[in-house]
Amino acid sequence: MLDSPGAPYDGPVTEDVLHTPEACDSALARAFGFLGKRWNGLIIGVLAGGPSTFTGLRRAVGGISDSVLSDRLTELAAAGLVRRAVDDGPPVAVSYQLTDAGTALTPVLEQLTTWAQQSLPERDCSAVD
């Protein structure tokens, strides 16, 4: 237990330390910072249905530009959530699919979707904030 709120912990790292509110808040903030970035959650949601091409993703995630989709796929791949696969063809084909880490997010996104359907008012998803 910390002596005072916000005081740094300088004791040994134990299982209890890994589950402090500060550590959990930090992890949650990182997760929402990444998944809350516009389009990331939707792209992962589309890929949860199986591999897709760039064009298939663009169609499924309405309103996203090619450059933003490309940037988001690069970020998701760098985070280890999406894998880019190239089939040498002919013709050359590129597809995207979730990695094991990306697939692990699927139940969480499904629960978040259920919560949003039950708890948040509906709005036009194509509206820009």
VMD Tcl script that draws the C-alpha trace (Angstrom):
set ca {
  {0.00 0.00 0.00}
  {1.31 3.46 -0.82}
  {1.88 5.85 2.06}
  {0.20 8.72 0.26}
  {-1.74 8.98 -3.01}
  {0.57 9.69 -5.92}
  {3.73 8.88 -3.98}
  {6.16 6.80 -6.02}
  {6.64 3.20 -4.92}
  {10.27 2.30 -4.40}
  {9.90 -1.12 -2.80}
  {10.30 -4.57 -4.36}
  {8.23 -5.48 -7.40}
  {5.68 -8.10 -6.38}
  {2.37 -9.32 -7.77}
  {0.61 -6.72 -5.56}
  {2.66 -3.90 -7.05}
  {1.76 -4.94 -10.59}
  {-1.93 -4.47 -9.77}
  {-1.83 -1.08 -8.10}
  {-4.47 1.39 -9.24}
  {-1.71 3.51 -10.78}
  {-0.43 0.59 -12.88}
  {-3.95 -0.39 -13.97}
  {-4.87 3.21 -14.79}
  {-1.71 3.54 -16.87}
  {-2.43 0.34 -18.79}
  {-6.04 1.36 -19.37}
  {-4.98 4.82 -20.53}
  {-2.53 3.27 -23.02}
  {-5.19 0.85 -24.29}
  {-7.81 3.56 -24.80}
  {-5.22 5.93 -26.22}
  {-4.47 3.35 -28.89}
  {-7.91 1.83 -29.46}
  {-9.60 5.21 -29.11}
  {-7.60 6.60 -31.99}
  {-10.09 7.11 -34.77}
  {-10.60 4.00 -36.92}
  {-8.32 1.57 -35.01}
  {-11.15 -0.19 -33.18}
  {-13.25 -0.40 -36.34}
  {-10.38 -1.85 -38.37}
  {-9.74 -4.48 -35.71}
  {-13.48 -5.21 -35.62}
  {-13.60 -5.75 -39.39}
  {-10.52 -7.98 -39.31}
  {-12.10 -10.01 -36.50}
  {-14.34 -11.39 -39.26}
  {-11.29 -12.70 -41.12}
  {-8.54 -11.48 -43.43}
  {-9.29 -8.60 -45.76}
  {-7.67 -6.69 -48.56}
  {-6.96 -2.97 -48.37}
  {-9.94 -2.29 -50.64}
  {-12.17 -4.54 -48.55}
  {-11.17 -2.66 -45.41}
  {-11.76 0.72 -47.06}
  {-15.26 -0.36 -48.07}
  {-16.05 -1.85 -44.65}
  {-14.81 1.21 -42.77}
  {-16.81 3.87 -44.57}
  {-15.43 7.39 -44.66}
  {-11.75 6.56 -44.16}
  {-9.25 7.89 -46.69}
  {-6.63 5.66 -48.29}
  {-3.78 7.52 -46.58}
  {-5.37 7.30 -43.12}
  {-6.18 3.60 -43.60}
  {-2.59 2.98 -44.65}
  {-1.30 4.87 -41.59}
  {-3.61 2.99 -39.22}
  {-2.67 -0.41 -40.68}
  {1.01 0.48 -40.28}
  {0.39 1.47 -36.62}
  {-1.61 -1.69 -35.92}
  {1.12 -3.83 -37.50}
  {3.83 -2.04 -35.50}
  {1.82 -2.72 -32.32}
  {1.71 -6.42 -33.22}
  {-2.07 -6.53 -33.69}
  {-2.26 -6.87 -37.49}
  {-0.18 -8.90 -39.93}
  {0.30 -7.88 -43.55}
  {0.57 -10.86 -45.90}
  {1.74 -10.61 -49.51}
  {0.82 -13.29 -52.05}
  {3.28 -13.03 -54.94}
  {0.53 -13.93 -57.39}
  {0.18 -13.26 -60.23}
  {-1.39 -10.90 -59.57}
  {0.27 -9.73 -56.37}
  {-2.27 -9.61 -53.57}
  {-1.93 -8.05 -50.13}
  {-4.17 -9.02 -47.26}
  {-4.39 -8.05 -43.61}
  {-5.32 -10.26 -40.69}
  {-5.27 -10.13 -36.93}
  {-2.35 -11.61 -35.04}
  {-2.97 -13.61 -31.87}
  {-2.67 -10.36 -29.89}
  {-5.23 -8.70 -32.17}
  {-7.57 -11.68 -31.92}
  {-7.34 -11.46 -28.12}
  {-9.06 -8.05 -28.37}
  {-12.12 -9.48 -30.12}
  {-14.06 -10.47 -26.95}
  {-13.30 -7.08 -25.40}
  {-14.55 -5.23 -28.48}
  {-17.67 -7.41 -28.55}
  {-18.37 -6.56 -24.90}
  {-17.75 -2.88 -25.56}
  {-20.16 -3.02 -28.50}
  {-22.84 -4.66 -26.35}
  {-22.34 -2.06 -23.63}
  {-22.59 0.79 -26.17}
  {-25.78 -0.66 -27.68}
  {-27.36 -0.88 -24.22}
  {-25.99 2.28 -22.64}
  {-25.29 4.96 -25.23}
  {-27.77 6.77 -27.43}
  {-27.53 5.96 -31.11}
  {-25.95 8.50 -33.42}
  {-24.88 8.72 -37.02}
  {-21.52 6.87 -37.12}
  {-20.53 8.71 -40.30}
  {-20.79 12.11 -38.58}
  {-17.46 13.79 -37.99}
  {-16.85 15.18 -34.50}
}
mol new
graphics top color blue
foreach p $ca { graphics top sphere $p radius 0.5 }
foreach p [lrange $ca 0 end-1] q [lrange $ca 1 end] { graphics top cylinder $p $q radius 0.2 }
display resetview
